């Protein structure tokens, strides 16, 4: 009998579903492609129906369901964060807790209620950690028997960056960087300040960077201020952020606009307003800082693992400019990046983690080929269906008998300055950027040439803003720069509450299931969570629990 596992990513942004049958990736799709709601965060019911239909299966025949993160650990992080920053953030705390206590903390119940539309069988549900899902999505489909693993995003449960090693069917996490220090959230803060939408406009910030002037004193000054006032970039690529300038930990915005305007001399750009040169220079500066962090993290990964290959996932892994520079450094012989590197790809990583780690199945490698099938894992449509849709909406269409004629017309449209949306065969499962359903005019922006601290300010501000947080951070922040470590990446064993991670995953199979239960681990006596909020930890919740 076939073993099929349904993976789900939902309730934050970029909801998606993926299906694994006997270890093979059969189908994967984002919910937004069905609902036409960009970055749809709702339960991916349409995507689930599609992947099951593609495999010719019904819900009741599934072996397991895998959700891409641990909700209880994320709730733990929210509680500890608000308590550490109290009394600031009360309004944000109220709205966040309302959503969690009303729905999200009962994630297993929410999932079962949504899955009931597909079938009534009591399928076990597993909860691998967020960055484990990213790591699994990067390593298991890759063509490498062994490789270093680098995951970088905004934040999962606690981790914002991880370095690990994949070998055969196992994954070992070696180092982590913890919230609130995050290169992904730093990049998102600048996405916000330059007038783009957080969690969707980061690619626009990356695309804006080449318009910055690398020879401009302003761009150099922006970069200097970033490195001396906002972020302390360590030798190993990890970062410490000056939380005096950021509101995302407990507020409703990414950055403190008043302090940023005083620091950079320009106000936050209003969305859809004209993009002036200062914002182009700012985009260039933060892109350079991000690239330097990624390059240093990669060098650290090489030193820690000794592997000649690297795989990457997480939202920051979608920064193709940084990836290109990393490849050209020659730090690794080869580089493989999960095409769906963001949270949507977490659905795929979750099922792969269950298949290889929990079930203990070996990988079947094909030399020099990955298992993503070109990322064409979504629905496909016949010419007849396309023609019917064009007629339904009164859209103009033309059928090409020869590919050469199609290519010539598309090339001409591009030369004329138009944007071309290209659909062919199956939908791909990767993020779609700069694509429209028809030809449209593209406004030209004059192009500039393209570019290839005092730590005490950050240390003192961090010490002020995180007095109770320092016990939980991998870095011991104080008023003296001498006490700041050169490395902020910590071993998984020093995680909050010393939760078991890969020591459990790579040990006997009988204990593997515990890593997938979204339970709260035993806490240290110095916990600052009010007792009223401390869940009982007398008995671990089983693997199918939440």
BAMAR-409551 format. One record per residue (C-alpha): residue in three letters; chain; x, y, z. Coordinates in Angstrom, 3 decimals. Last residue first. Layout:
<nodes>
NODE kekol lodo       c1       c2       c3
NODE   ALA    A        X        Y        Z
...
</nodes>
This chain:
<nodes>
NODE kekol lodo       c1       c2       c3
NODE   UNK    A   -0.431   20.189   19.427
NODE   UNK    A   -0.887   16.457   19.514
NODE   UNK    A   -0.216   13.789   16.939
NODE   UNK    A    3.285   13.151   18.273
NODE   UNK    A    2.064   12.648   21.817
NODE   UNK    A    1.891   15.535   24.319
NODE   UNK    A    4.675   15.295   26.871
NODE   UNK    A    3.424   14.681   30.433
NODE   UNK    A    4.307   16.905   33.361
NODE   UNK    A    4.836   19.950   31.179
NODE   UNK    A    1.810   22.005   32.220
NODE   UNK    A    1.557   25.301   30.444
NODE   UNK    A    3.030   28.449   32.003
NODE   UNK    A    0.821   31.479   31.330
NODE   UNK    A   -0.498   31.938   34.872
NODE   UNK    A    3.041   31.438   36.143
NODE   UNK    A    4.145   34.692   34.511
NODE   UNK    A    6.928   33.939   31.983
NODE   UNK    A   10.262   35.119   33.388
NODE   UNK    A   11.847   31.684   33.534
NODE   UNK    A   14.778   31.514   35.931
NODE   UNK    A   13.911   27.998   37.084
NODE   UNK    A   14.546   26.697   33.528
NODE   UNK    A   11.663   25.380   31.486
NODE   UNK    A   10.728   21.836   30.549
NODE   UNK    A    9.772   21.624   26.861
NODE   UNK    A    6.516   22.971   25.479
NODE   UNK    A    4.936   20.568   23.057
NODE   UNK    A    4.403   20.768   19.310
NODE   UNK    A    5.070   17.085   18.787
NODE   UNK    A    7.403   16.454   15.853
NODE   UNK    A   10.600   16.251   17.868
NODE   UNK    A    8.958   13.658   20.111
NODE   UNK    A    8.390   11.254   17.221
NODE   UNK    A   12.074   10.451   16.851
NODE   UNK    A   12.295    8.717   20.207
NODE   UNK    A   11.475    5.191   19.024
NODE   UNK    A   13.575    5.780   15.919
NODE   UNK    A   16.771    5.808   17.931
NODE   UNK    A   18.808    9.005   17.651
NODE   UNK    A   19.153   11.437   14.754
NODE   UNK    A   15.971   13.346   15.491
NODE   UNK    A   16.410   13.416   19.229
NODE   UNK    A   19.877   14.917   19.298
NODE   UNK    A   18.579   16.960   16.387
NODE   UNK    A   16.404   19.103   18.589
NODE   UNK    A   15.789   18.697   22.301
NODE   UNK    A   14.547   21.916   23.928
NODE   UNK    A   17.053   23.603   26.216
NODE   UNK    A   14.363   25.941   27.650
NODE   UNK    A   15.191   28.449   24.914
NODE   UNK    A   17.942   27.037   22.776
NODE   UNK    A   21.378   26.345   24.207
NODE   UNK    A   21.416   22.760   22.932
NODE   UNK    A   20.869   24.052   19.382
NODE   UNK    A   24.434   25.377   19.376
NODE   UNK    A   24.703   29.178   19.295
NODE   UNK    A   25.345   31.644   16.490
NODE   UNK    A   26.201   35.022   17.942
NODE   UNK    A   29.930   34.827   17.238
NODE   UNK    A   32.541   37.511   17.913
NODE   UNK    A   31.183   37.760   21.414
NODE   UNK    A   30.331   41.134   22.970
NODE   UNK    A   32.082   41.512   26.290
NODE   UNK    A   34.671   43.941   24.951
NODE   UNK    A   31.920   46.104   23.496
NODE   UNK    A   30.943   47.038   27.023
NODE   UNK    A   27.415   48.063   27.951
NODE   UNK    A   26.209   44.490   27.913
NODE   UNK    A   24.727   41.889   25.561
NODE   UNK    A   25.373   38.231   26.239
NODE   UNK    A   24.844   36.750   22.764
NODE   UNK    A   22.981   33.463   22.380
NODE   UNK    A   19.933   35.230   23.726
NODE   UNK    A   17.815   33.836   26.497
NODE   UNK    A   19.576   35.345   29.469
NODE   UNK    A   19.877   38.628   27.568
NODE   UNK    A   16.107   38.991   27.269
NODE   UNK    A   15.617   40.413   30.721
NODE   UNK    A   17.498   43.627   29.990
NODE   UNK    A   16.551   43.759   26.292
NODE   UNK    A   16.006   47.409   25.337
NODE   UNK    A   18.702   48.930   27.511
NODE   UNK    A   21.326   46.280   26.790
NODE   UNK    A   20.559   46.505   23.093
NODE   UNK    A   21.008   50.264   23.173
NODE   UNK    A   24.379   49.938   24.921
NODE   UNK    A   25.661   47.240   22.578
NODE   UNK    A   24.462   48.969   19.424
NODE   UNK    A   26.059   52.266   20.356
NODE   UNK    A   29.229   50.502   21.571
NODE   UNK    A   29.910   48.744   18.236
NODE   UNK    A   31.477   51.809   16.555
NODE   UNK    A   31.036   50.980   13.691
NODE   UNK    A   29.608   44.796   -7.043
NODE   UNK    A   28.112   47.943   -7.436
NODE   UNK    A   25.898   48.885  -10.333
NODE   UNK    A   26.169   52.149  -12.196
NODE   UNK    A   23.000   54.179  -12.258
NODE   UNK    A   19.873   53.360  -14.219
NODE   UNK    A   17.263   55.993  -15.072
NODE   UNK    A   13.865   54.497  -14.249
NODE   UNK    A   11.640   53.272  -17.082
NODE   UNK    A    7.934   52.794  -16.623
NODE   UNK    A    6.794   49.391  -17.851
NODE   UNK    A    3.842   49.182  -20.238
NODE   UNK    A    1.676   46.105  -20.042
NODE   UNK    A    1.367   42.861  -21.985
NODE   UNK    A   -1.183   40.538  -20.437
NODE   UNK    A   -1.633   38.292  -17.408
NODE   UNK    A    1.171   39.977  -15.523
NODE   UNK    A    4.434   38.672  -14.075
NODE   UNK    A    6.959   40.699  -12.110
NODE   UNK    A    7.418   37.992   -9.493
NODE   UNK    A    5.987   34.508   -9.174
NODE   UNK    A    7.175   32.528   -6.144
NODE   UNK    A    7.992   28.890   -6.927
NODE   UNK    A    5.554   26.009   -7.319
NODE   UNK    A    5.451   26.015  -11.099
NODE   UNK    A    2.172   25.789  -12.884
NODE   UNK    A    2.144   22.940  -15.344
NODE   UNK    A    2.475   23.330  -19.139
NODE   UNK    A    3.530   26.824  -20.236
NODE   UNK    A    2.465   30.232  -18.950
NODE   UNK    A    4.451   33.343  -19.811
NODE   UNK    A    3.538   36.840  -18.590
NODE   UNK    A    5.390   39.435  -20.629
NODE   UNK    A    6.294   42.925  -19.401
NODE   UNK    A    6.631   45.492  -22.170
NODE   UNK    A    9.599   47.709  -23.028
NODE   UNK    A    9.432   47.513  -26.833
NODE   UNK    A   12.368   45.091  -26.783
NODE   UNK    A   10.287   42.793  -24.565
NODE   UNK    A    7.358   42.882  -26.976
NODE   UNK    A    9.687   42.075  -29.884
NODE   UNK    A   11.162   39.107  -28.049
NODE   UNK    A    7.667   37.789  -27.281
NODE   UNK    A    6.660   38.047  -30.933
NODE   UNK    A    9.830   36.274  -32.110
NODE   UNK    A    9.441   33.499  -29.522
NODE   UNK    A    5.858   32.837  -30.575
NODE   UNK    A    6.843   32.663  -34.227
NODE   UNK    A    9.671   30.233  -33.452
NODE   UNK    A    7.317   28.070  -31.382
NODE   UNK    A    5.293   27.291  -34.485
NODE   UNK    A    1.539   26.686  -34.569
NODE   UNK    A    0.833   29.754  -32.501
NODE   UNK    A   -2.697   30.438  -31.226
NODE   UNK    A   -3.670   34.046  -30.619
NODE   UNK    A   -5.703   35.467  -27.785
NODE   UNK    A   -7.826   38.517  -26.986
NODE   UNK    A   -9.845   38.245  -23.800
NODE   UNK    A  -13.641   38.184  -23.816
NODE   UNK    A  -13.725   36.669  -20.338
NODE   UNK    A  -15.456   33.412  -21.265
NODE   UNK    A  -13.828   33.283  -24.695
NODE   UNK    A  -10.337   33.396  -23.213
NODE   UNK    A  -11.308   30.723  -20.664
NODE   UNK    A  -12.608   28.393  -23.363
NODE   UNK    A   -9.433   28.864  -25.417
NODE   UNK    A   -7.309   27.952  -22.394
NODE   UNK    A   -9.386   24.854  -21.697
NODE   UNK    A   -9.081   23.741  -25.334
NODE   UNK    A   -5.326   24.361  -25.336
NODE   UNK    A   -5.055   22.001  -22.357
NODE   UNK    A   -4.329   23.118  -18.815
NODE   UNK    A   -1.735   22.021  -16.253
NODE   UNK    A   -2.005   22.087  -12.481
NODE   UNK    A    1.056   22.525  -10.209
NODE   UNK    A    4.324   20.637   -9.726
NODE   UNK    A    6.481   22.168  -12.407
NODE   UNK    A    9.316   22.896   -9.963
NODE   UNK    A   11.802   21.655  -12.587
NODE   UNK    A   11.018   18.139  -11.455
NODE   UNK    A   11.972   19.043   -7.864
NODE   UNK    A   13.887   15.813   -7.237
NODE   UNK    A   17.380   17.047   -8.057
NODE   UNK    A   19.611   15.667  -10.793
NODE   UNK    A   23.412   15.347  -10.957
NODE   UNK    A   23.329   11.641  -10.062
NODE   UNK    A   19.821   10.425   -9.113
NODE   UNK    A   19.574    9.969   -5.368
NODE   UNK    A   17.099    7.718   -3.600
NODE   UNK    A   17.026    8.866    0.014
NODE   UNK    A   16.595    6.403    2.839
NODE   UNK    A   13.376    6.121    4.854
NODE   UNK    A   13.558    6.610    8.622
NODE   UNK    A    9.832    7.160    9.179
NODE   UNK    A   10.394   10.175   11.459
NODE   UNK    A   13.504   11.525    9.773
NODE   UNK    A   13.100   10.635    6.089
NODE   UNK    A    9.358   10.679    5.485
NODE   UNK    A    8.411   13.094    8.273
NODE   UNK    A   11.135   15.570    7.289
NODE   UNK    A   10.156   15.277    3.606
NODE   UNK    A    6.536   16.039    4.473
NODE   UNK    A    7.525   19.155    6.439
NODE   UNK    A    9.961   20.369    3.784
NODE   UNK    A    7.243   20.371    1.147
NODE   UNK    A    4.865   22.433    3.268
NODE   UNK    A    7.776   24.679    4.244
NODE   UNK    A    8.185   25.548    0.572
NODE   UNK    A    5.278   27.962    0.950
NODE   UNK    A    7.201   29.612    3.785
NODE   UNK    A    9.924   30.835    1.441
NODE   UNK    A   12.545   28.854   -0.488
NODE   UNK    A   10.177   27.570   -3.147
NODE   UNK    A   13.050   27.067   -5.623
NODE   UNK    A   15.144   25.301   -2.930
NODE   UNK    A   18.683   26.483   -3.562
NODE   UNK    A   21.563   24.245   -4.670
NODE   UNK    A   25.194   25.442   -4.601
NODE   UNK    A   28.297   23.653   -5.835
NODE   UNK    A   32.032   23.721   -5.162
NODE   UNK    A   31.568   25.852   -2.087
NODE   UNK    A   33.427   28.984   -0.983
NODE   UNK    A   34.027   29.653   -4.691
NODE   UNK    A   33.253   33.351   -4.266
NODE   UNK    A   31.225   33.284   -7.485
NODE   UNK    A   28.480   31.150   -5.975
NODE   UNK    A   28.101   33.526   -3.053
NODE   UNK    A   27.878   36.498   -5.405
NODE   UNK    A   25.081   34.794   -7.306
NODE   UNK    A   23.247   33.923   -4.121
NODE   UNK    A   23.420   37.533   -2.918
NODE   UNK    A   21.848   38.683   -6.175
NODE   UNK    A   19.319   35.833   -6.047
NODE   UNK    A   17.837   36.991   -2.755
NODE   UNK    A   15.327   34.127   -2.528
NODE   UNK    A   17.581   32.491    0.085
NODE   UNK    A   16.517   35.358    2.376
NODE   UNK    A   13.043   33.805    2.561
NODE   UNK    A   14.287   30.464    3.871
NODE   UNK    A   16.213   27.795    1.984
NODE   UNK    A   19.811   26.939    1.084
NODE   UNK    A   21.943   23.961    0.044
NODE   UNK    A   25.750   23.970    0.110
NODE   UNK    A   28.336   21.586   -1.347
NODE   UNK    A   32.006   21.019   -0.431
NODE   UNK    A   31.241   19.997    3.135
NODE   UNK    A   33.734   20.703    5.938
NODE   UNK    A   30.743   21.181    8.221
NODE   UNK    A   31.730   23.988   10.588
NODE   UNK    A   34.209   25.753    8.302
NODE   UNK    A   31.920   25.568    5.270
NODE   UNK    A   28.954   26.804    7.286
NODE   UNK    A   31.032   29.681    8.652
NODE   UNK    A   32.011   30.679    5.112
NODE   UNK    A   28.331   30.549    4.136
NODE   UNK    A   27.400   32.728    7.097
NODE   UNK    A   30.090   35.220    6.068
NODE   UNK    A   28.782   35.397    2.500
NODE   UNK    A   25.179   35.765    3.679
NODE   UNK    A   26.090   38.564    6.097
NODE   UNK    A   28.092   40.425    3.444
NODE   UNK    A   25.211   40.108    0.997
NODE   UNK    A   22.802   41.531    3.551
NODE   UNK    A   25.019   44.535    4.248
NODE   UNK    A   25.411   45.172    0.507
NODE   UNK    A   21.647   44.918   -0.038
NODE   UNK    A   21.126   47.321    2.856
NODE   UNK    A   23.379   49.901    1.171
NODE   UNK    A   21.918   49.498   -2.314
NODE   UNK    A   18.360   49.901   -1.033
NODE   UNK    A   19.410   53.065    0.817
NODE   UNK    A   21.000   54.433   -2.352
NODE   UNK    A   17.760   53.819   -4.251
NODE   UNK    A   15.819   55.442   -1.412
NODE   UNK    A   18.032   58.523   -1.589
NODE   UNK    A   17.639   58.625   -5.409
NODE   UNK    A   13.885   59.205   -5.457
NODE   UNK    A   11.126   56.636   -5.875
NODE   UNK    A    7.887   58.454   -6.644
NODE   UNK    A    4.975   57.481   -4.411
NODE   UNK    A    3.276   54.077   -4.599
NODE   UNK    A    3.738   53.473   -0.869
NODE   UNK    A    4.936   56.523    1.114
NODE   UNK    A    8.699   56.682    1.540
NODE   UNK    A    9.734   56.806    5.187
NODE   UNK    A   11.255   60.153    5.948
NODE   UNK    A   14.786   61.152    4.905
NODE   UNK    A   17.715   62.254    7.078
NODE   UNK    A   19.035   58.743    7.688
NODE   UNK    A   19.294   58.720   11.494
NODE   UNK    A   16.609   61.302   12.317
NODE   UNK    A   14.228   59.673    9.845
NODE   UNK    A   15.015   56.257   11.342
NODE   UNK    A   14.365   57.528   14.872
NODE   UNK    A   10.971   58.960   13.968
NODE   UNK    A    9.993   55.953   11.834
NODE   UNK    A   10.558   53.392   14.571
NODE   UNK    A   10.669   50.276   12.411
NODE   UNK    A    8.707   47.152   11.514
NODE   UNK    A    5.266   48.339   12.536
NODE   UNK    A    2.546   47.016   14.857
NODE   UNK    A    4.727   46.876   17.918
NODE   UNK    A    6.108   44.183   20.220
NODE   UNK    A    9.128   42.667   18.482
NODE   UNK    A    8.522   44.518   15.196
NODE   UNK    A    9.246   47.972   16.586
NODE   UNK    A   12.894   48.443   15.581
NODE   UNK    A   15.265   51.362   16.200
NODE   UNK    A   15.820   50.883   19.932
NODE   UNK    A   16.199   47.180   19.109
NODE   UNK    A   19.812   47.673   17.995
NODE   UNK    A   20.214   44.437   16.061
NODE   UNK    A   22.860   41.799   16.722
NODE   UNK    A   23.875   39.875   13.616
NODE   UNK    A   25.372   36.544   12.589
NODE   UNK    A   27.758   36.355    9.647
NODE   UNK    A   30.572   34.524   11.520
NODE   UNK    A   32.658   37.684   11.833
NODE   UNK    A   29.729   39.538   13.346
NODE   UNK    A   27.536   42.251   11.826
NODE   UNK    A   26.380   44.673   14.526
NODE   UNK    A   23.222   46.213   13.135
NODE   UNK    A   21.374   49.500   13.469
NODE   UNK    A   23.761   52.225   14.658
NODE   UNK    A   27.285   51.433   13.467
NODE   UNK    A   26.667   49.071   10.538
NODE   UNK    A   23.537   50.817    9.292
NODE   UNK    A   25.122   54.224    9.741
NODE   UNK    A   28.133   53.184    7.656
NODE   UNK    A   25.902   51.790    4.926
NODE   UNK    A   23.898   54.994    4.750
NODE   UNK    A   27.119   57.046    4.645
NODE   UNK    A   28.445   54.983    1.740
NODE   UNK    A   25.180   55.440   -0.153
NODE   UNK    A   25.272   59.183    0.554
NODE   UNK    A   28.896   59.527   -0.557
NODE   UNK    A   27.738   58.208   -3.976
NODE   UNK    A   30.136   55.973   -5.862
NODE   UNK    A   27.897   52.900   -5.522
NODE   UNK    A   24.924   54.869   -6.936
NODE   UNK    A   21.689   53.080   -6.165
NODE   UNK    A   19.679   51.827   -9.133
NODE   UNK    A   21.142   48.344   -8.617
NODE   UNK    A   19.403   48.236   -5.179
NODE   UNK    A   15.844   48.685   -6.472
NODE   UNK    A   15.519   45.059   -7.559
NODE   UNK    A   16.483   43.843   -4.078
NODE   UNK    A   13.959   46.250   -2.570
NODE   UNK    A   11.376   44.995   -5.056
NODE   UNK    A   12.146   41.413   -4.032
NODE   UNK    A   11.418   42.389   -0.446
NODE   UNK    A    7.935   43.535   -1.417
NODE   UNK    A    5.920   40.516   -0.283
NODE   UNK    A    6.583   39.800    3.381
NODE   UNK    A    6.590   43.540    4.186
NODE   UNK    A    4.934   45.788    1.591
NODE   UNK    A    7.100   48.413   -0.073
NODE   UNK    A    7.631   52.056    0.867
NODE   UNK    A   11.387   52.312    1.359
NODE   UNK    A   10.908   52.099    5.122
NODE   UNK    A    8.922   48.853    4.979
NODE   UNK    A   11.429   47.064    2.735
NODE   UNK    A   14.108   48.468    5.030
NODE   UNK    A   12.430   46.739    7.973
NODE   UNK    A   12.055   43.597    5.850
NODE   UNK    A   15.835   43.476    5.335
NODE   UNK    A   16.393   43.724    9.087
NODE   UNK    A   13.702   41.076    9.628
NODE   UNK    A   15.586   38.708    7.316
NODE   UNK    A   18.959   39.491    8.910
NODE   UNK    A   17.467   38.507   12.251
NODE   UNK    A   18.166   39.313   15.884
NODE   UNK    A   14.816   39.216   17.694
NODE   UNK    A   14.882   36.206   17.608
NODE   UNK    A   17.605   33.559   17.743
NODE   UNK    A   20.639   32.620   15.654
NODE   UNK    A   21.325   28.886   15.360
NODE   UNK    A   24.277   26.526   15.043
NODE   UNK    A   24.881   22.835   14.334
NODE   UNK    A   21.559   21.456   13.075
NODE   UNK    A   21.966   17.840   11.998
NODE   UNK    A   19.932   16.354    9.170
NODE   UNK    A   19.731   12.649    8.443
NODE   UNK    A   18.706   10.593    5.384
NODE   UNK    A   22.116   10.563    3.712
NODE   UNK    A   24.128   13.406    5.243
NODE   UNK    A   22.779   16.884    5.761
NODE   UNK    A   24.716   19.415    7.804
NODE   UNK    A   23.395   22.448    9.604
NODE   UNK    A   23.551   26.215    9.918
NODE   UNK    A   20.448   27.997   11.152
NODE   UNK    A   19.123   31.543   10.945
NODE   UNK    A   16.053   33.201   12.491
NODE   UNK    A   15.415   30.595   15.172
NODE   UNK    A   12.782   31.148   17.840
NODE   UNK    A    9.584   29.720   16.303
NODE   UNK    A   10.349   30.701   12.725
NODE   UNK    A   11.792   34.145   12.171
NODE   UNK    A   12.618   36.492    9.316
NODE   UNK    A   14.487   34.051    7.083
NODE   UNK    A   17.839   32.299    6.700
NODE   UNK    A   18.470   28.558    6.296
NODE   UNK    A   21.972   27.261    5.493
NODE   UNK    A   22.624   23.538    5.037
NODE   UNK    A   26.070   22.040    4.403
NODE   UNK    A   26.050   19.061    2.085
NODE   UNK    A   26.112   15.285    1.802
NODE   UNK    A   24.566   12.919   -0.738
NODE   UNK    A   23.885   15.922   -2.951
NODE   UNK    A   21.322   16.142   -5.786
NODE   UNK    A   18.957   18.280   -3.696
NODE   UNK    A   15.380   17.227   -2.920
NODE   UNK    A   16.345   16.173    0.656
NODE   UNK    A   18.588   19.122    1.494
NODE   UNK    A   16.654   22.327    0.841
NODE   UNK    A   13.107   21.291    1.773
NODE   UNK    A   14.505   19.471    4.820
NODE   UNK    A   16.342   22.608    5.987
NODE   UNK    A   13.242   24.764    5.561
NODE   UNK    A   11.086   22.251    7.444
NODE   UNK    A   13.769   22.055   10.144
NODE   UNK    A   13.630   25.845   10.245
NODE   UNK    A    9.935   25.829   11.084
NODE   UNK    A   10.013   22.953   13.559
NODE   UNK    A    8.392   19.649   12.630
NODE   UNK    A    4.700   19.330   13.615
NODE   UNK    A    3.054   15.999   12.874
NODE   UNK    A   -0.653   15.210   12.332
NODE   UNK    A   -1.980   11.653   12.507
NODE   UNK    A   -4.950   10.981   10.177
NODE   UNK    A   -8.290   10.549   11.919
NODE   UNK    A  -10.358    9.773    8.798
NODE   UNK    A  -13.292   12.085    8.031
NODE   UNK    A  -12.359   13.394    4.612
NODE   UNK    A  -11.500   16.498    2.568
NODE   UNK    A  -13.778   19.056    4.212
NODE   UNK    A  -12.757   17.561    7.559
NODE   UNK    A   -9.249   18.873    6.833
NODE   UNK    A  -10.366   22.362    7.864
NODE   UNK    A  -11.752   21.185   11.211
NODE   UNK    A   -8.766   18.923   11.766
NODE   UNK    A   -6.372   21.794   11.114
NODE   UNK    A   -8.164   24.171   13.448
NODE   UNK    A   -8.312   21.542   16.204
NODE   UNK    A   -4.581   20.829   15.837
NODE   UNK    A   -3.892   24.564   15.877
NODE   UNK    A   -5.672   25.218   19.155
NODE   UNK    A   -3.202   27.947   20.097
NODE   UNK    A   -4.078   29.556   16.784
NODE   UNK    A   -7.790   30.078   17.354
NODE   UNK    A   -9.238   32.258   20.114
NODE   UNK    A   -6.210   32.245   22.383
NODE   UNK    A   -3.884   33.044   19.484
NODE   UNK    A   -5.960   35.725   17.781
NODE   UNK    A   -6.787   37.476   21.049
NODE   UNK    A   -3.174   37.153   22.169
NODE   UNK    A   -1.961   39.034   19.099
NODE   UNK    A   -4.487   41.857   19.415
NODE   UNK    A   -3.815   42.376   23.117
NODE   UNK    A   -0.038   42.087   22.783
NODE   UNK    A    0.016   44.671   20.001
NODE   UNK    A   -1.836   47.120   22.240
NODE   UNK    A    0.424   46.336   25.211
NODE   UNK    A    3.638   46.670   23.215
NODE   UNK    A    5.629   48.510   25.852
NODE   UNK    A    5.040   47.470   29.470
NODE   UNK    A    6.713   45.052   28.984
NODE   UNK    A    9.600   44.296   26.601
NODE   UNK    A   10.657   40.977   28.136
NODE   UNK    A    7.051   39.956   28.820
NODE   UNK    A    6.039   40.653   25.236
NODE   UNK    A    8.954   38.598   23.958
NODE   UNK    A    8.417   35.715   26.369
NODE   UNK    A    4.771   35.407   25.414
NODE   UNK    A    5.430   35.652   21.676
NODE   UNK    A    8.236   33.085   21.845
NODE   UNK    A    6.054   30.637   23.731
NODE   UNK    A    3.313   31.065   21.138
NODE   UNK    A    5.861   30.205   18.430
NODE   UNK    A    6.849   27.136   20.439
NODE   UNK    A    3.205   26.127   20.763
NODE   UNK    A    2.576   26.506   17.024
NODE   UNK    A    5.383   24.147   15.932
NODE   UNK    A    6.049   24.571   12.205
NODE   UNK    A    5.376   23.197    8.716
NODE   UNK    A    2.302   21.083    9.395
NODE   UNK    A    2.630   17.430    8.348
NODE   UNK    A   -0.339   15.150    7.617
NODE   UNK    A    0.043   11.378    7.746
NODE   UNK    A   -0.662    8.029    6.089
NODE   UNK    A   -3.243    9.369    3.658
NODE   UNK    A   -5.977    7.093    2.267
NODE   UNK    A   -8.781    9.009    3.978
NODE   UNK    A   -7.837   12.173    2.104
NODE   UNK    A   -8.503   10.727   -1.317
NODE   UNK    A   -5.893    9.697   -3.839
NODE   UNK    A   -5.451    9.970   -7.598
NODE   UNK    A   -2.083   11.659   -7.138
NODE   UNK    A   -3.141   14.802   -9.012
NODE   UNK    A   -6.463   14.757   -7.180
NODE   UNK    A   -4.724   14.754   -3.819
NODE   UNK    A   -2.477   17.648   -4.884
NODE   UNK    A   -5.478   19.607   -6.197
NODE   UNK    A   -7.717   19.152   -3.194
NODE   UNK    A   -4.943   20.288   -0.875
NODE   UNK    A   -4.255   23.363   -3.029
NODE   UNK    A   -7.949   24.273   -2.907
NODE   UNK    A   -8.102   23.822    0.880
NODE   UNK    A   -4.972   25.856    1.514
NODE   UNK    A   -6.016   27.180    4.975
NODE   UNK    A   -5.900   30.941    4.650
NODE   UNK    A   -2.696   32.933    4.266
NODE   UNK    A   -3.162   34.081    0.654
NODE   UNK    A    0.053   35.763   -0.480
NODE   UNK    A   -1.765   37.367   -3.420
NODE   UNK    A   -5.438   36.448   -3.483
NODE   UNK    A   -6.268   34.807   -6.828
NODE   UNK    A   -8.016   31.990   -4.910
NODE   UNK    A   -6.457   29.145   -6.907
NODE   UNK    A   -2.921   30.429   -7.495
NODE   UNK    A   -2.952   32.042   -4.049
NODE   UNK    A   -3.249   28.602   -2.425
NODE   UNK    A    0.299   27.695   -3.406
NODE   UNK    A    0.910   24.383   -5.160
NODE   UNK    A    2.747   21.094   -4.783
NODE   UNK    A    2.436   17.733   -6.542
NODE   UNK    A    3.933   14.243   -6.699
NODE   UNK    A    7.187   14.601   -4.760
NODE   UNK    A    8.363   11.003   -4.435
NODE   UNK    A    9.073    9.356   -1.068
NODE   UNK    A    6.366    6.734   -1.342
NODE   UNK    A    3.861    9.462   -2.220
NODE   UNK    A    4.688   13.004   -1.095
NODE   UNK    A    2.061   15.701   -1.440
NODE   UNK    A    2.485   19.444   -1.035
NODE   UNK    A    0.143   22.209    0.114
NODE   UNK    A    0.580   25.968    0.294
NODE   UNK    A   -0.209   29.096    2.278
NODE   UNK    A    1.958   32.073    1.328
NODE   UNK    A    1.466   34.058    4.539
NODE   UNK    A    0.825   33.378    8.212
NODE   UNK    A   -2.061   30.948    8.649
NODE   UNK    A   -0.821   28.111    6.441
NODE   UNK    A    1.845   25.664    5.275
NODE   UNK    A    0.591   22.114    4.819
NODE   UNK    A    2.215   18.832    3.843
NODE   UNK    A    0.176   15.746    2.922
NODE   UNK    A    1.922   12.385    3.306
NODE   UNK    A    1.180    9.343    1.148
NODE   UNK    A    2.337    5.800    1.857
NODE   UNK    A    1.265    3.453   -0.909
NODE   UNK    A    0.000    0.000    0.000
</nodes>
